[in-house]
Amino acid sequence: MAHGQRKAVNRDGQNIIFKKLADMSNQLVYDLSSMFSRSMSINQAEKGYNKNKIQVPQINLALLCSADTGLPTMIRSLPGSVK
């Protein structure tokens, strides 16, 4: 199986699990966290503006959780600045 196919299968599996967990939830809460990196090998890290006015490559992680169960229902990485 090629690398791209494995990524698609992994994402599909995650989506199935997270959808099932989301269906069990009445209320969702979210968290948005940022990570900074000067690594040249992280393709998704992009320069972005942040609350600390630091212009370094960053990746933002969005996490949705069920307020009812406390279980995660979605996680996504988001490149660059996020408003």
C-alpha positions as CSV (number, residue, x, y, z in Angstrom):
1,M,0.0,0.0,0.0
2,A,1.4,3.4,-1.0
3,H,2.0,6.1,1.6
4,G,-0.8,8.3,0.2
5,Q,-3.2,5.4,0.4
6,R,-2.3,4.7,4.0
7,K,-2.9,8.3,4.9
8,A,-6.3,8.2,3.3
9,V,-7.2,4.9,5.1
10,N,-6.0,6.3,8.4
11,R,-8.1,9.5,7.9
12,D,-11.2,7.5,6.9
13,G,-10.8,5.4,10.0
14,Q,-10.5,8.4,12.2
15,N,-13.5,10.0,10.6
16,I,-15.6,6.9,11.3
17,I,-14.6,6.8,14.9
18,F,-15.0,10.5,15.5
19,K,-18.4,10.6,13.8
20,K,-19.6,7.8,16.1
21,L,-18.4,9.7,19.1
22,A,-19.9,13.0,17.9
23,D,-23.3,11.3,17.3
24,M,-23.3,10.4,21.1
25,S,-22.9,14.0,22.1
26,N,-25.4,16.7,22.8
27,Q,-22.8,19.5,23.3
28,L,-19.4,20.0,21.9
29,V,-16.5,22.1,23.2
30,Y,-13.3,23.0,21.3
31,D,-9.7,24.0,22.0
32,L,-7.4,25.7,19.6
33,S,-3.7,25.3,20.4
34,S,-0.6,26.5,18.6
35,M,2.8,24.9,18.3
36,F,5.9,26.7,17.0
37,S,8.8,25.1,15.2
38,R,11.9,26.1,13.3
39,S,12.2,22.7,11.8
40,M,12.8,22.7,8.1
41,S,11.2,19.2,7.7
42,I,7.7,20.0,8.9
43,N,5.9,21.0,5.6
44,Q,2.7,22.0,7.3
45,A,4.3,24.7,9.6
46,E,3.7,28.1,8.0
47,K,4.6,31.6,9.2
48,G,1.6,33.1,10.9
49,Y,0.5,36.0,13.1
50,N,-0.3,35.1,16.6
51,K,-1.4,36.8,19.9
52,N,2.3,37.1,20.9
53,K,3.1,38.8,17.6
54,I,5.8,36.1,17.0
55,Q,6.5,35.5,13.3
56,V,7.7,31.9,13.3
57,P,6.4,28.8,11.6
58,Q,3.5,27.4,13.4
59,I,0.9,24.7,13.3
60,N,-2.5,25.1,15.0
61,L,-4.4,22.1,16.4
62,A,-8.2,22.2,16.6
63,L,-9.7,19.7,19.1
64,L,-13.4,19.1,19.4
65,C,-14.6,17.2,22.5
66,S,-18.0,16.0,23.7
67,A,-19.0,18.0,26.8
68,D,-21.2,14.9,27.7
69,T,-18.6,12.2,27.6
70,G,-15.3,14.1,27.5
71,L,-14.2,12.1,24.5
72,P,-12.6,13.7,21.4
73,T,-14.9,14.0,18.4
74,M,-12.4,15.6,15.9
75,I,-8.8,16.7,15.7
76,R,-7.3,18.7,12.8
77,S,-4.1,20.4,12.2
78,L,-4.4,23.9,10.6
79,P,-1.4,25.6,9.0
80,G,-0.5,29.2,9.6
81,S,-2.7,31.8,11.2
82,V,-6.1,31.0,12.5
83,K,-8.6,33.7,13.5
